[in-house]
Amino acid sequence: MKNHLSAVRRPRTSTQRQSGQGMTEYIIIVALIAVAAIGVYSLFGKTIRNQVAGLAGEVAGTGSASAISAAGSAAGAAASSANTDKKMNSYSN
């Protein structure tokens, strides 16, 4: 009887399965954050670039009024683009 019980395989411990599940959840969350960041950058990318250019101009001591006004107009364009209705037939526009 003892030989028979020793031949039975023991199931894996639950900690091995849980760590794999945790890693999978972590990967999914990171992927969702990356997709959201890409979406935000595609919407506000021009505004962010112009704001950084304005800051760099101010730090360098040169005038940055043109970069700041370009950032304002890009922000307005991003706001109007965000307010338009998107449907499946106009999704790629």
C-alpha positions as a printed NumPy array, in Angstrom:
array([[  0.   ,   0.   ,   0.   ],
       [  2.862,   2.349,   0.75 ],
       [  4.407,   1.859,  -2.688],
       [  1.107,   2.668,  -4.336],
       [  0.773,   6.027,  -2.536],
       [  4.311,   7.085,  -3.341],
       [  3.669,   6.539,  -7.05 ],
       [  0.762,   9.007,  -7.057],
       [  1.846,  12.389,  -8.369],
       [  1.247,  15.343,  -6.165],
       [ -0.437,  18.352,  -7.724],
       [  1.549,  21.518,  -8.23 ],
       [  1.495,  23.986,  -5.432],
       [ -0.89 ,  26.871,  -5.833],
       [  1.851,  29.469,  -5.381],
       [  3.397,  28.519,  -8.739],
       [  0.103,  29.04 , -10.527],
       [ -0.659,  32.273,  -8.673],
       [  2.658,  33.86 ,  -9.574],
       [  2.007,  33.092, -13.237],
       [ -1.442,  34.607, -12.963],
       [ -0.034,  37.714, -11.301],
       [  2.547,  38.156, -14.054],
       [ -0.141,  37.822, -16.721],
       [ -2.284,  40.446, -15.015],
       [  0.718,  42.734, -14.746],
       [  1.463,  42.374, -18.475],
       [ -2.158,  43.147, -19.367],
       [ -2.169,  46.276, -17.183],
       [  1.118,  47.504, -18.671],
       [ -0.225,  46.931, -22.191],
       [ -3.403,  48.887, -21.423],
       [ -1.386,  51.773, -19.995],
       [  0.833,  51.771, -23.093],
       [ -2.188,  51.878, -25.417],
       [ -3.695,  54.744, -23.409],
       [ -0.39 ,  56.648, -23.486],
       [ -0.145,  56.221, -27.263],
       [ -3.691,  57.528, -27.649],
       [ -3.04 ,  60.572, -25.464],
       [  0.212,  61.318, -27.236],
       [ -1.409,  61.051, -30.667],
       [ -4.099,  63.51 , -29.56 ],
       [ -1.883,  65.977, -27.684],
       [  1.538,  65.223, -29.235],
       [  1.885,  68.496, -31.115],
       [  0.865,  70.48 , -28.035],
       [  3.384,  68.639, -25.857],
       [  6.203,  69.147, -28.369],
       [  5.479,  72.883, -28.632],
       [  5.279,  73.264, -24.85 ],
       [  8.649,  71.552, -24.468],
       [ 10.081,  73.767, -27.224],
       [  8.788,  76.832, -25.374],
       [ 10.328,  75.67 , -22.116],
       [ 13.629,  74.947, -23.837],
       [ 13.606,  78.419, -25.387],
       [ 12.974,  80.059, -22.029],
       [ 15.75 ,  78.069, -20.378],
       [ 18.144,  78.982, -23.194],
       [ 17.268,  82.668, -22.794],
       [ 15.742,  83.103, -26.236],
       [ 12.195,  84.186, -26.919],
       [  9.662,  81.391, -27.056],
       [  6.488,  83.288, -27.857],
       [  6.109,  81.532, -31.217],
       [  6.381,  78.058, -29.655],
       [  3.908,  78.969, -26.915],
       [  1.39 ,  80.345, -29.431],
       [  1.869,  77.219, -31.575],
       [  1.16 ,  75.101, -28.495],
       [ -2.028,  77.077, -27.883],
       [ -3.25 ,  76.579, -31.446],
       [ -2.338,  72.877, -31.32 ],
       [ -4.272,  72.535, -28.068],
       [ -7.288,  74.158, -29.705],
       [ -7.04 ,  71.788, -32.664],
       [ -6.756,  68.809, -30.29 ],
       [ -9.819,  70.   , -28.352],
       [-11.894,  70.346, -31.519],
       [-10.721,  66.927, -32.702],
       [-11.653,  65.421, -29.344],
       [-15.151,  66.912, -29.503],
       [-16.031,  65.405, -32.884],
       [-18.109,  62.255, -32.934],
       [-16.267,  59.182, -34.135],
       [-18.155,  56.307, -35.628],
       [-16.942,  53.063, -37.126],
       [-17.057,  54.439, -40.692],
       [-14.915,  57.49 , -39.787],
       [-12.598,  55.774, -37.315],
       [ -9.483,  55.976, -39.493],
       [ -9.879,  59.717, -40.171]])
